[in-house]
Amino acid sequence: MKAFKKSAEKNKIFLVLIIVVGVILLLLLSSILFKDARRFVYSNNLDMTVVEIAGNDIPLKNITYYIMIEEESVDESARAYNSENPLEYWNVNVSNRFVSSKAREVALDFFIHDYIFSILAAEDGIELTEDEEKDLGTKADTIFEGLTEKQLSTGITREDIIVAVTMKTYADKYILKEAKANNVKMDEEILSAYYGINSTIFKKLKKDYNVKVNDRNLKKIPMGHVTIN
């Protein structure tokens, strides 16, 4: 009986050791992968195809603005998590996914969202007023002039910013028009639920426009290091 208890205790200790070693190996692996990602030179890969939409190859350069915005957003949480070492947050594993991996997906989805909805806006005959175009130019100037050296190192230009903010404006105008036509309440959360990146409508549009993500290239983007840190 005593021998049986000793054997059981040894098995428990052995199991705990296996779990501890497994966790350590997982952390080491994530650290190695993250360091490898940092070797990726962003500005040398601007022509790299990240996604295909309706048969059109979309290069990395086109989504730089969205990557920058998403990194700024996550960075706020990262600094709240660990102000002395915000990079630690990007390596956090949530529901078997690293924060950096999720951020890549979100940035790309926001781009795809605005890209498709801006196409729908053009097909619907939606146009921008002179005042809106002027405001977009001013907004792009303000954003570009406020870029850090790290952000500028991506190769992003004022023209890239204008394209991005213009595309988003068209997308927003189309969504507001559709919401009004369908009696959807003009509330940010409700509009997001109906037309946002997690909505049923957007998921259907991605299928309709035959969206194909190049996962291999997408994973090369070192989120948390592109425009910050």
C-alpha positions as CSV (number, residue, x, y, z in Angstrom):
1,M,0.0,0.0,0.0
2,K,2.8,2.4,0.9
3,A,4.6,1.5,-2.2
4,F,1.5,2.3,-4.2
5,K,1.2,5.7,-2.6
6,K,4.8,6.5,-3.2
7,S,4.4,5.5,-6.9
8,A,1.3,7.7,-7.2
9,E,3.2,10.7,-5.7
10,K,6.1,10.1,-8.0
11,N,3.7,10.1,-11.0
12,K,2.1,13.4,-9.8
13,I,5.5,15.0,-9.4
14,F,6.6,13.7,-12.9
15,L,3.4,15.0,-14.4
16,V,3.9,18.5,-12.8
17,L,7.5,18.5,-14.2
18,I,6.3,17.7,-17.6
19,I,3.7,20.5,-17.5
20,V,6.3,23.0,-16.2
21,V,8.8,22.0,-18.9
22,G,6.1,22.3,-21.5
23,V,5.2,25.8,-20.5
24,I,8.8,26.8,-20.5
25,L,9.3,25.4,-23.9
26,L,6.2,27.2,-25.2
27,L,7.4,30.5,-23.8
28,L,10.9,30.0,-25.3
29,L,9.4,29.1,-28.7
30,S,7.1,32.2,-28.7
31,S,10.1,34.4,-27.8
32,I,12.2,32.9,-30.6
33,L,9.4,33.4,-33.1
34,F,8.9,36.9,-32.0
35,K,12.6,37.7,-32.3
36,D,12.7,36.2,-35.8
37,A,9.7,38.4,-36.8
38,R,11.7,41.4,-35.7
39,R,14.3,40.6,-38.4
40,F,11.7,41.3,-41.1
41,V,12.5,44.6,-42.8
42,Y,9.1,46.1,-43.4
43,S,10.2,48.8,-45.9
44,N,11.8,46.1,-48.1
45,N,8.6,44.1,-48.4
46,L,6.0,46.8,-49.4
47,D,5.2,44.9,-52.6
48,M,4.5,41.7,-50.8
49,T,0.9,40.5,-51.4
50,V,-1.0,40.2,-48.1
51,V,-4.5,39.6,-49.4
52,E,-6.4,39.1,-52.6
53,I,-9.8,40.8,-53.0
54,A,-12.0,40.1,-56.1
55,G,-8.9,38.9,-57.9
56,N,-6.8,42.0,-57.0
57,D,-3.5,41.5,-55.2
58,I,-3.2,43.9,-52.3
59,P,0.4,44.7,-51.3
60,L,1.7,45.3,-47.8
61,K,2.1,49.0,-48.5
62,N,-1.7,49.5,-48.8
63,I,-2.4,48.3,-45.3
64,T,0.4,50.2,-43.6
65,Y,-1.9,52.9,-42.3
66,Y,-4.2,50.2,-40.7
67,I,-1.3,48.5,-39.1
68,M,-0.1,51.8,-37.6
69,I,-3.6,52.5,-36.2
70,E,-4.0,49.0,-34.7
71,E,-0.5,49.1,-33.1
72,E,-1.3,52.5,-31.5
73,S,-4.6,51.0,-30.2
74,V,-3.0,47.9,-28.7
75,D,0.0,49.8,-27.4
76,E,-2.4,51.6,-24.9
77,S,-3.3,48.2,-23.4
78,A,0.3,47.1,-23.6
79,R,1.5,50.0,-21.5
80,A,-1.3,49.6,-19.0
81,Y,-0.3,45.9,-18.7
82,N,3.4,46.7,-18.2
83,S,4.6,50.3,-18.6
84,E,8.2,49.3,-18.2
85,N,8.1,46.6,-20.9
86,P,5.0,47.0,-23.1
87,L,6.4,44.4,-25.5
88,E,5.5,41.7,-23.0
89,Y,1.9,42.2,-23.7
90,W,2.3,41.4,-27.4
91,N,3.5,37.9,-26.4
92,V,0.5,37.2,-24.1
93,N,-1.4,34.1,-25.2
94,V,-5.2,34.6,-25.0
95,S,-7.4,31.7,-26.0
96,N,-4.4,30.0,-27.7
97,R,-3.6,33.1,-29.8
98,F,-0.9,35.7,-29.2
99,V,-2.0,39.3,-29.0
100,S,0.3,40.1,-31.9
101,S,-1.4,37.5,-34.1
102,K,-4.8,38.8,-33.3
103,A,-3.7,42.4,-34.0
104,R,-2.5,41.4,-37.4
105,E,-5.9,39.9,-38.2
106,V,-7.8,42.9,-36.9
107,A,-5.7,45.4,-38.9
108,L,-6.2,43.5,-42.1
109,D,-9.9,43.1,-41.5
110,F,-10.3,46.8,-41.0
111,F,-8.6,47.4,-44.3
112,I,-10.7,44.7,-46.1
113,H,-13.8,46.2,-44.5
114,D,-13.1,49.8,-45.8
115,Y,-11.9,48.5,-49.2
116,I,-15.1,46.6,-49.9
117,F,-17.5,49.1,-48.5
118,S,-15.8,51.9,-50.4
119,I,-16.4,49.9,-53.6
120,L,-20.0,49.6,-52.7
121,A,-20.1,53.3,-52.1
122,A,-18.7,54.0,-55.6
123,E,-21.2,51.6,-57.2
124,D,-24.0,53.3,-55.3
125,G,-22.9,56.7,-56.7
126,I,-21.9,58.1,-53.3
127,E,-19.6,61.1,-53.7
128,L,-17.6,63.4,-51.4
129,T,-18.3,67.1,-51.2
130,E,-15.6,69.7,-51.7
131,D,-15.6,70.4,-48.0
132,E,-15.2,66.7,-47.2
133,E,-12.3,66.4,-49.6
134,K,-10.6,69.5,-48.2
135,D,-11.1,68.1,-44.6
136,L,-9.5,64.8,-45.6
137,G,-6.5,66.6,-47.0
138,T,-6.1,68.6,-43.8
139,K,-6.5,65.4,-41.8
140,A,-3.9,63.6,-43.9
141,D,-1.5,66.5,-43.5
142,T,-1.9,66.5,-39.7
143,I,-1.4,62.8,-39.4
144,F,1.7,62.8,-41.7
145,E,3.3,65.7,-40.0
146,G,2.8,64.0,-36.6
147,L,4.5,60.7,-37.7
148,T,7.5,59.5,-35.7
149,E,10.7,58.3,-37.3
150,K,9.7,54.7,-36.6
151,Q,6.4,55.2,-38.4
152,L,8.1,57.0,-41.4
153,S,10.6,54.1,-41.6
154,T,7.7,52.0,-43.0
155,G,7.8,54.1,-46.2
156,I,4.3,55.4,-45.6
157,T,3.5,58.6,-47.5
158,R,1.0,61.4,-47.3
159,E,-0.7,59.9,-50.4
160,D,-1.0,56.6,-48.6
161,I,-2.7,58.3,-45.7
162,I,-5.1,60.2,-48.0
163,V,-6.1,57.0,-49.8
164,A,-6.8,55.3,-46.4
165,V,-8.8,58.1,-44.8
166,T,-10.7,58.7,-48.1
167,M,-11.5,55.0,-48.4
168,K,-12.8,54.9,-44.8
169,T,-14.9,58.0,-45.4
170,Y,-16.6,56.5,-48.4
171,A,-17.2,53.3,-46.4
172,D,-18.7,55.2,-43.5
173,K,-21.0,57.2,-45.8
174,Y,-22.2,54.0,-47.5
175,I,-22.8,52.3,-44.1
176,L,-24.8,55.3,-42.8
177,K,-26.9,55.4,-45.9
178,E,-27.6,51.7,-45.6
179,A,-28.4,51.9,-41.9
180,K,-30.9,54.7,-42.6
181,A,-32.5,52.8,-45.4
182,N,-32.9,49.8,-43.1
183,N,-34.0,51.7,-40.0
184,V,-30.8,50.8,-38.1
185,K,-30.3,53.0,-35.1
186,M,-27.4,55.5,-35.5
187,D,-25.5,54.2,-32.6
188,E,-21.8,53.3,-32.9
189,E,-22.1,50.0,-31.1
190,I,-25.2,49.0,-33.1
191,L,-23.7,50.1,-36.4
192,S,-20.6,48.0,-35.6
193,A,-22.8,45.0,-34.8
194,Y,-24.5,45.3,-38.1
195,Y,-21.7,46.4,-40.4
196,G,-18.4,46.0,-38.4
197,I,-15.6,43.5,-39.0
198,N,-17.3,40.9,-36.8
199,S,-20.8,41.3,-38.4
200,T,-22.6,38.7,-40.5
201,I,-22.9,41.2,-43.3
202,F,-19.1,41.7,-43.5
203,K,-18.4,38.0,-43.3
204,K,-20.7,37.5,-46.3
205,L,-19.1,40.3,-48.2
206,K,-15.7,38.7,-47.8
207,K,-17.1,35.5,-49.4
208,D,-18.8,37.5,-52.1
209,Y,-15.6,39.3,-53.0
210,N,-13.6,36.1,-52.8
211,V,-11.2,37.4,-50.2
212,K,-8.1,35.2,-49.9
213,V,-5.6,36.0,-47.1
214,N,-2.0,35.1,-47.7
215,D,-1.4,33.7,-44.2
216,R,2.3,32.9,-44.9
217,N,3.0,36.6,-45.7
218,L,0.7,38.0,-43.1
219,K,2.5,36.1,-40.4
220,K,5.8,37.8,-41.4
221,I,4.4,41.2,-40.2
222,P,6.0,41.8,-36.8
223,M,3.1,43.5,-35.1
224,G,4.3,45.4,-32.1
225,H,7.5,46.4,-33.9
226,V,6.3,47.9,-37.2
227,T,5.6,51.5,-36.1
228,I,6.3,51.3,-32.4
229,N,8.9,49.9,-30.0
